[in-house]
Amino acid sequence: MKSRFIRAAVAGVVLAAFFSLNIHAGPKAKMPADVASLLAEAYADLDRADHDYKGHRIKAMEQIDRAGKVLKLNLRGDGHGHEKQGVSDEQLAAAQGILGQIQGQLAGEKKSRVLNHVNKAQEELAIALKIK
């Protein structure tokens, strides 16, 4: 009889803890399915670009990588290509367009860490493209 009471008490405590954790966790924000693939595409475009843009290309890549980490993605590339300045500029502009698509998809997400990093990456790319 005593052991039954102890088991019931322990079970009650475990269930109470479980339900309280679920209540406080709240619903997780769900990202649109193609955000991950768009982040990977933008990162790859910047990875292939050859020019430094006074560090702003790398800073944009770091922000995209941070957004990827929020989604548990590994976006690390294998280095950059050897394009001429104009081709690198086109790749940065392509990445800007892709990040713009992500911004559009996440526009309703007020406190999205992914959107925050994407916005910072966009700022870095805007600066980078002004550098020649």
Residue, then its C-alpha position, 0 to 999 in steps of 0.5 A: m500500500k505504501s509503495r503504491f502511494i509513493r509510485a502514484a506521487v512520483a508519477g504525479v510529479v513527473l506528469a506535472a513537470f512534463f505538462s509545465l514544460n510543454i506549457h512554458a515552451g509555447p509553440k515553435a515558429k515554423m519556417p517556410a519549407d524553402v527558407a533552408s534551401l534559399l539560405a543555402e543557395a544565397y550562401a553558395d552564391l557568396d561563397r563562389a564570389d572571388h572579391d573581398y568587398k572590404g570584408h562585407r561579403i564575408k560578414a554577409m556569409e557569416q549572417i547567413d550561416r548564423a541564420g542557417k544554424v538557427l535552422k540547424l543547417n551547415l552552410r559552410g562552403d569550400g572556398h571561393g572561385h576566381e571570377k572577375q569583379g563583374v561576375s562577383d558583383e552578379q553573384l552578390a546581387a543574386a544572393q541579395g535577390i534570394l535573401g529578399q525572397i526569404q524576407g518576403q516569406l518571413a515578413g510576418e515573423k516579428k521576432s524571427r532570429v532567421l529574419n534578423h540575420v537575413n536583414k543584417a546580411q542584406e545590409e552587408l551586401a548593400i555596402a559590399l556592392k557599393i565598393k569597387 
